[in-house]
Amino acid sequence: MSGWVETALGSVATLQRGYDLPEDRRVSGAVPIVSSSGISGYHNEARCSGPGVITGRYGTLGRVYFIREDFWPHNTTLFVKDFHGNDPRFVYYLLNSIDLATHSAVSAVPGLNRNDLHRLPVMIPAIPIQRRIAEILGRLDDKIEVNRRINRTLAAMAQALYRHWFVEFGPFRDGEFVESELGLVPKGWEVRRVRGLLELAYGKGLPEPARIPGPFPVVGSSGRVGCHVESVVAGPGIVVGRKGTIGKLTWVEEDFWPIDTTYYVVPTRPIVSFEYLYHLLGDLDLDSRNADSAVPGLNRNDVYRVPVVVPPGEILERFDRAAKPWFGSMQANRREMATLAATRDYLLPKLLSGEVEVA
């Protein structure tokens, strides 16, 4: 810990409340709006220059975000107004090393009080060490972000191929078309209800205290929410948000446990693959099919009644041969991201406590 000093967090980073920006005042642009849950939209005007560090004040408490470009911090956040000469990315990792959510104000609506945070004691090293720590951890996060971008590109390519083939009928325009309830479709293709292709099976409850860390992902309506020593569904598979993040699709390669806020997909025709069904469901605007009840949720019977165009088996096989390698690459990237994140999470407390020294 040679060269490290103890000080108050407010002497390292001055936090300030973000700025309100209602939906009806937003103008389309390239400036990210950062809310307590991350980037929640874009605007044509920035309130702060990058790089910036932002954390949730209300809503999603204590999550910390680093952003390189100019940005608009939403009023659900606190952002660093003054780094006092400290390295901004080091400050980002410093805040990540603190369990900020435990410092929420005692009130009817929990939230982070910046004055309380400013009084927190922290240990910080000299600026060159700050930069070296930020560089080590930043390389891991930068590679994770590269993989995320690659996966977004691969997913967009697969979805574009699906729409080109099965919505626009691009490769089949030279063939004969016939009338159907959905308009003109290639001859030999069928119009079926979603019910004839898949079942949306209910997930199974698994409260967080009952989860024992293990190799199998636990998947909720917002995506992966943890892991467990047991699984209930063999992978690969598709999880669909039923409550909470309604209609969100999560692709899972390995065996998994879908919790009771979700459905998981069971194909009911042997010729349809999970890759095809993933894109078919993604094209159905599922988040608009809420159950008419006090607690919104995805109504699977409404989904079952939707008519879709289904091509012959040999065309589905051609699509699978094109799409499966992309899905495989995305899964390999996700595995690497998990390894990188685990390495970062292991190193962060050691580097921020001085247990691991850097030159």
N, C-alpha and C positions, 0 to 999 in steps of 0.2 A: 504493500500500500504506500510505498515511498512516493512522495509527490502528490498524493491525494489529500484533499481537504474536505472537512465537513462544513456544510453551509445549509441555508434554507432553500427550498426549491424556488421560491420567489426571487432569489438572487441569481438563479441560473436561467430561469425562464419566467417572464411575466405573462400571465394568462389573461385573456379578455373574452368576454361574451361575444358570440357571433351576431350576425345581423339578420333580421327578418327579411324574407323574400317570398311572399305568397305566390301561388301558381299563376294567378292572373297578372302578375307584374313581371313574370319571366319572359325574356326575349330570346329567341333562338340564337345560340352562339356557341363558342368553343370553350368558355370558361367553366370549369367544374364547380358545381355547388356541393359543398361537403357538409353533410348532416351527421347526426350521431351514429348512423349506420353506414356511413361511407359516402361515396359520390352518389347523389340522388337526382341529379339533373344537370343541365347546362344553361348558361346565361351569356349575354353579350358584354357584360361588365364585370370586372374584378374589384373586390374590396381590399385584397391583400396581395402582396408580391410573394412569389415563391423564392426559395423553398419554404414550405410551411409545415407545421405540426399542429394537428387538431385532435381533440378528444371529445367524446360524447358527454354533454352536460345533462340532458334529459333524454329519455327514451332508452337507447342502448348505451348504458353508462360505462365509461372507462375504457372503451376501445380507442386505440390511438392510431392515427393515420399520418403518413408522411406523403407530401405532395410536392413535386418539383416546380410545377408551373404556377402562374398567378391563379388565384382562386377566390371564391366567395364562401366564407364560413357561415353556415346557417345558424340561426339563433338557438338551435338545440345543442350547440357545441361551445366549447372553449377553444381558443386558438392562441398560439404563442405570439404575442405582440412584439416582444423584445427578447432576443436570445442572449443579451449581455455579452456578446463576443464569443459565446460558446458555439461549438459545431452543431448545426441544426439537426443533422441525422443522429448524432450522439444523443441530443436531447430527446429525440423520438424514442431511441432505445432505452434511455433512462426512464422515461414515463412508462414504457412497456414493462419495465422491471418492478413497477409499483402497482399494487392491487388498488387502483383508483376507485373501483366500484365500492370498496368497503368504506370509503370516505364520503358517502352520499349524505346530504343534509338530512337532519331529522325533521321531516315535515310530512304533510299529507301527500305531497307529490315528491318522491325522492329525486334528488339531483345533486350534482357536484358543486360545491361552494369554492370558488377560486381562492378566497381569502384563507380558508382552511388548508387548501392545497399548498398555497404559498408558504405556510409555516412548516411543512413537512421537512424533516432533516434528510439530507442526501449527501453522499460522498461523490466527489468529482475529481478527475485527474487533470493534469495540465493539457492544454489544447492539442499538442502533438499526439498525446495518448488518446484523447477523445477522437481525433481523426482516424487513428489506426484502428480503434475499436469499431467505429462506424464503418470503416472500409471492410473489415473482416465480416461483420454481420451483414453489411450492405451487399457484398458479393453474393451471399446466399439468397437474400431477398430479391436481388436483381435477376438471378437465374430462375427463381420461382416465377417472377413476373414474365420473363421471356417464355417460359413454358405455358403460362396462362394465355399469352397472346397467340402462341402457336396453336393451342387447343381451340381458341375462339375462331381462328382462321379455318382449321380443319372442320370444326362443327358447321361453320357457315358454308363451306364447300359441300359438305354432305347434304345439308338442307337445300342448297341451291340445286344439287343434282336431283334430289327427290322432287322438288317443285317442277324442274324442267321436264322430268319424265312423267310424273303422275298427276300434275296439275295442268301444266301447259301442253303436255303430250308432244314435246319438241321432236324427239327422235322418230315419232310415229306419224308425223304429219302427211307423209306420202301415202299412207295406207287408207283403207276405207273406214269411214266413221258412220255410226248409227245413232239414232235418237235414244235418249234415256231420260229418266226423271231429273237428271243433273245436266241435261243438254247433250250435245254431241260428244260421244266417246268412241275410242277405237273399237272396231269390230272384234268380238271375241273377249272383250273386257266385261266385267260384271259390276252392277251397282248392288252393294250389300250394306246392311246396317253394321255399325261398329260391333254390335253384340255378336255377330257371326264371325268375328276375327279374334276377339279377346274378351277376357273377364278381368274386371277390376276387383281384386280380392282385398278384403280389409287387412290392414296391418295389425300387429299384436302389441298390446301394452307392455312397456318396459320402462318404469320410472327410473330417473337418473340414479337414485340411491341403490337401485337393484343391479346396476350395471357393473360388471367386473371386467376390468381392462383385459382385452384379448385380441385375437387376430381379425375378428369379424366386424365390419362397419355397422353402426346403428344409424338408420336413415330416417329423418323426419321430413316434414313438408318443406323445409327450407334447404334440405340437402343433408350431408353427413353431420351428425350431431355427437358422435362419440364412437366407442367400440365396445365389444362384449366378447365373452368366452364362448358364447353359443350363437348359432344362426338358425333362422327358421325358413329361409328361402335359398335355394341353390342359384348361384349366379351363372351367367350374366342375367341381369334383370333391369326392370324399369320401375322406379317408384314415382308415384303421382301425389302431389299435395292434395289432401282432402280437407283439412282444416288448417287455418293459419295462412301459409303461402299457397293459396288455392291454385291448382293446376300446374304448379312447377314440376318439371320432369327432372329426375336424377338418374343417370346411367350408372349402374353398379356392375363391375366386372366379376367380383368374387362373391362367395356366399355372404348373405347379409341378413340383418334383422330390421324389417320395416315397422316403425312404431305405429300406434293407433291413430295418429293424425294423418295417415297416408292410406293409399291403395297401392298394391303392387300388381303388375301386369302378368296375366297368365294367357299365353296364346291358345286359341281354340281351334286353329287350323294348322296342320303340320307344315304347309308351304310358306307360312309367314314367319319371318325372322324378327328377333328383337330390334335389329337395326331398322328394318322397315317400319315396325310399329312405333318406334321412338319418333320417327319423323312424321308418321301419320298423325299421332297424337299432338305433336308440336304444331301441326297445321290446323288444329281444330279450335283454337282460341278458348282453351279450357277454363281460363280464369273468369270468363263471362258466364259460365254455367253454374252459378251458385244455387244452392238449395234455398227455397223460400221459407226461412225459419229465423228465429231470433239469433242463432249462431250460424253465420254464413259457412257454407261448405260446398264441396263439389258434389253434385247430384249424378251418380253414376248411371242412373236410368236415363237421364237426359243425354248423356254421352252415348249410351247404347243405341239410342234411336237415330243418331246422326247417319245419313247415307254417305257412303264413300265409294269411289271407283276402285275396283281391285283388278289388277292385270293378271294375265295367265302366269302359271308357275315358272315358266322358263324366263320370263322377263324379271320376275322377282329374284330369281337366282342370279341374273346378270347384275341387278342392282346390288345384291349382297357381295358379289365378287369385287365390285368397285368400292363399296362403302366399308367393308370389314377392315381393310388395311388402315383406313383413317381412324376407325374406332380403336384398333390395336395401338396405333401411335399415340392417341390421346390417353389411353390407359397407361402406357409406358411413361408418358410425361407426368401423369398424376402420381404414379409410384415414385418417380424421382422427386417430385415436389414434396411428397410426404417425408422422404428421407432428408431433403434439404431443410424442411421446416423443423424436423426433430433435431437436427444438428444445431440449427440456430437457437432453438429453445433450450438446448443443453448448454450451449456456450454463453448465452446472454447473461444469466445470473453469475456465472463464473467470471466473465469479463467485467461486469458492472460492479462486482464486489472486490476486484483486484486479486481474486484467487488465482486466476490465470493472467500472468503478466505479459504485456506486449511491448515490443521495442519500437 
